[in-house]
């Protein structure tokens, strides 16, 4: 069987365990490959162990974000200001005197 090169961001299927994983790091200096399985488990193998694995390239599954508890809201930038949908309401421009959860000293 032909050995596959580890590609960061590439998905692979381990034919012995039927495990589906993504390569998250490949360090050529230490010859280690870090992978994250679909269930969120992280594993690290050296190049010798990688060569012994029976692998095939795989497409990323449709639900690969579920193990990481990600959804579409996580794609939003938390540093961007939140703007109200309706800019015509004057109440949207009133700033509160206090902020919940923030104490002044």
C-alpha positions as CSV (number, residue, x, y, z in Angstrom):
1,X,0.0,0.0,0.0
2,X,1.3,3.5,-0.9
3,X,2.2,5.7,2.0
4,X,0.3,9.0,2.2
5,X,2.1,12.2,3.1
6,X,0.6,14.0,6.1
7,X,-1.0,17.3,5.0
8,X,-2.1,19.8,7.6
9,X,-5.9,20.2,7.2
10,X,-6.2,16.9,5.3
11,X,-8.7,14.2,6.4
12,X,-7.8,10.6,6.5
13,X,-9.5,7.3,7.4
14,X,-7.6,4.6,9.3
15,X,-8.7,1.4,7.6
16,X,-7.8,-0.7,10.6
17,X,-10.0,1.2,13.1
18,X,-12.3,3.0,10.7
19,X,-11.3,6.2,12.6
20,X,-11.7,9.5,10.7
21,X,-9.2,12.2,11.6
22,X,-7.7,15.5,10.4
23,X,-4.0,16.4,10.5
24,X,-3.7,19.4,12.7
25,X,0.1,19.6,12.9
26,X,3.1,18.1,11.1
27,X,6.6,18.8,12.5
28,X,9.3,17.7,10.0
29,X,12.1,18.5,12.5
30,X,10.8,16.1,15.2
31,X,9.0,13.8,12.7
32,X,5.8,14.0,14.6
33,X,2.2,14.2,13.3
34,X,-0.6,15.4,15.4
35,X,-4.1,14.4,14.4
36,X,-7.6,15.1,15.8
37,X,-10.3,12.4,15.4
38,X,-13.9,13.2,14.6
39,X,-14.9,12.7,18.3
40,X,-12.4,15.4,19.3
41,X,-9.6,13.1,20.6
42,X,-6.1,14.3,19.8
43,X,-3.3,11.9,19.1
44,X,0.4,12.3,18.1
45,X,2.4,9.7,16.2
46,X,5.9,9.6,15.0
47,X,6.7,9.1,11.3
48,X,7.4,5.4,11.8
49,X,4.0,4.8,13.3
50,X,2.4,6.9,10.5
51,X,4.1,4.7,7.9
52,X,2.7,1.5,9.5
53,X,-0.9,2.8,9.5
54,X,-3.3,1.7,6.7
55,X,-4.7,5.0,5.5
56,X,-6.8,6.4,2.7
57,X,-7.6,10.1,2.0
58,X,-11.1,11.1,3.1
59,X,-13.5,14.0,2.5
60,X,-14.3,16.1,5.6
61,X,-17.6,14.9,7.1
62,X,-20.6,17.2,7.0
63,X,-20.8,17.3,10.7
64,X,-17.1,17.6,11.6
65,X,-17.7,20.6,13.8
66,X,-20.0,18.8,16.3
67,X,-17.1,17.3,18.3
68,X,-15.8,20.7,18.8
69,X,-19.2,22.1,19.7
70,X,-19.0,24.7,17.0
71,X,-21.9,26.2,15.2
72,X,-22.5,29.1,12.7
73,X,-22.5,31.7,15.5
74,X,-18.9,30.8,16.3
75,X,-17.9,32.2,12.9
76,X,-18.9,35.7,14.1
77,X,-16.0,37.9,15.2
78,X,-16.5,38.7,18.9
79,X,-14.5,41.9,18.5
80,X,-17.0,43.4,16.1
81,X,-19.6,45.7,17.6
82,X,-23.2,44.3,17.9
83,X,-25.6,46.5,15.9
84,X,-29.3,46.5,16.4
85,X,-31.4,45.3,13.4
86,X,-33.6,48.4,13.5
87,X,-31.6,51.6,13.4
88,X,-34.8,53.7,13.4
89,X,-35.7,53.0,17.0
90,X,-34.3,55.9,19.2
91,X,-34.0,53.6,22.2
92,X,-31.1,51.8,20.4
93,X,-28.9,54.9,20.8
94,X,-29.3,55.2,24.6
95,X,-26.3,54.1,26.6
96,X,-26.9,52.5,30.0
97,X,-25.6,54.2,33.2
98,X,-24.2,50.8,34.4
99,X,-23.2,47.7,32.8
100,X,-24.3,44.3,34.2
101,X,-21.4,42.3,35.6
102,X,-19.0,45.3,35.7
103,X,-18.2,47.0,39.0
104,X,-16.6,50.4,39.4
105,X,-13.9,50.9,42.1
